[in-house]
Amino acid sequence: MTAVDDGCAGTLGGSALLEDECHLKHTHTHSHTQHREAPMVVVWRNVVLMSVLHTAAVYALVLIPSASTYTLLWTVVCFVFSALGITAGAHRLWSHRSYKASLPLRIFLAVANSMAFQNDIYEWSRDHRVHHKYSETDADPHNASRGFFFAHIGWLLVRKHPDVIENGQKLELSDLKNDRVVMFQRRFYKTSVVVMCFLIPAMLPWFLWAESLWVGFFVPVLLRYTLVLNATWLVNSAAHMWGNRPYNMNINPRENRFVTFSAIGEGFHNYHHTFPYDYATSEFGCKLNLTTCFIDLMCVLGLAKDRHRVPTDLVRARAKRTGDGSHRTG
């Protein structure tokens, strides 16, 4: 997507491959609290791009037996690195400001975010804040009340609801605008994506251990990219539909272990939407939460600090008051 500050929200996992419908002119609309029907217009360019990408990823599965062990390990490294650019970077650091990161760590996470190729940090964070503020309404870009397919990928294949655009323009984003790393990445985002998402993952195996460029392009690049996208999208879809709600049964987000595993710690979603400022997004710390382990390691190394945490007694009191009765400690 073209990086422009137009207030249009995409949020968790919007692929920057796609056309930015935010550029379309739109008229002033009423508040998102007043329901109104909006025509669903398919963006066929996006449909074609997503279809081609996923077809290529399926083909990449056929190439796995011919890939070297080093290439497969490199694919896993790229998956984790790019995922951290979303989970530890765009999500927990820049969207929620749940901890503080030093300049070297912010640069590291910005580079990882470019490899993830899900819109630049500024746009991703802006869109995610819209999602939290207007969750499960017409102003939520991937409103899960419209079904699994829409919440997972369908929202990227149609024009955005006018409420998404309108409410995205109202957010205060001075913290992002004042972050030099965020704005530098935004300025050079397209170049950084070409290098980090495509060239380095494909070229390094060819250069270091003579992997074919064909395998290098399809496995560490397209397959890895598609897997990271879908892992991120599962937080929007599956984690808003299936699982228990031990902290707040009055909201849709759930605790979903499969999503926790695939999205390296982002599946404790009922907890996260109840306590969005907690850096661990879970009351269990590093348990099943690679992103939390990473942030903790950065603190040990002196590269991060001021991790925001919810006191245990407050968590238990909230679970007792609004949970569905499934809360367990440990």
C-alpha positions, 0 to 999 in steps of 0.5 A: 500500500502507498503510505499516506496519512489519510486515516483509512484503517487496515489493521492487524495484518493488512498486506501491503501488496494490495491496492490502497482503497483509502485513496478514494474520495469519500463523503462525511459520514455519521458516527460508527455507532449509528448502523448504516448499510454500505455496498460491498464492492469487490476490489478485483486487483486485490483478489487476483494478487491474493490468489496468485500469492496463495497459489505460489505458496501452495506450489512452494510446498512442493519444493520443500523436499528439494530445498536444503536443510539450511534453506528450511532453517533460514525460512524459519528464521525469516518467519520468526524475524518478520513476525517479531517485526509485527508482534514485538514491534508494530503491535506491542511497542508502537501500537500499544506503547506497552514497553520502551525500546532503545534506538538499536532495538527500534531499528531492529524491529523496523527492519523486521517489520519491513520483512513482514510487509504488512504496511509500514509501522505508522499505518499498521499502528494507526489501523490497529488503534482503530481496531481496538477503539471500535472493535466489532463495529462497522468502524472495525476494519476486520469486523469479526461479526461479519464472519470468519472469511471477512475477518481473516482475508475478506476485508482486504478484498472489498472496499472499506466501510466509510466508518473505518475511514472516518474514525481513523482520521480522528486518532491522535498519532503524535507519538508515531510522528515524533518517532524518527525510526517510524517516520524514516521507515515510512519514507523508505518503506517500498525500498526496504520491503524489496530488500528485506522481504524479497531480495535478502531471503531469496539471495542469501541462500543462493550466495552462502550455500548455493541454493537455487534462486527458484527455491530461494524465491518460493520457499523463504520468500513467498511461502514464508510471507504467506504463512506470516500473513495468515498467522497474523490474520488468525488473530483477527478471525479465529481469535475473535470467534473460537475459544474461552473468555476468562477475563471478559465474556462481554467481548468477542476476542477469545483465548485461542492456543492454536493462534497463540502458537502460530502467531508467536504469542498473540492468541491470548486475545481475550486478555489482550482486549481486556488489558491492551496495555500489558506488554505480555498480552497474557497473565502467564508471561513467557508461557507459549509466548515467544514474543514476550520471551524476546522482549524479556531478553531485550530487557536483560540485554539493556535494550528495552525497559519499562514493561507495563504489567497488570497486577495479578490481583486486578486480573483475578478480580476482573476475571471473577467479575466479568469472565465466563468462569473458565479462568485458571492461574498458571 
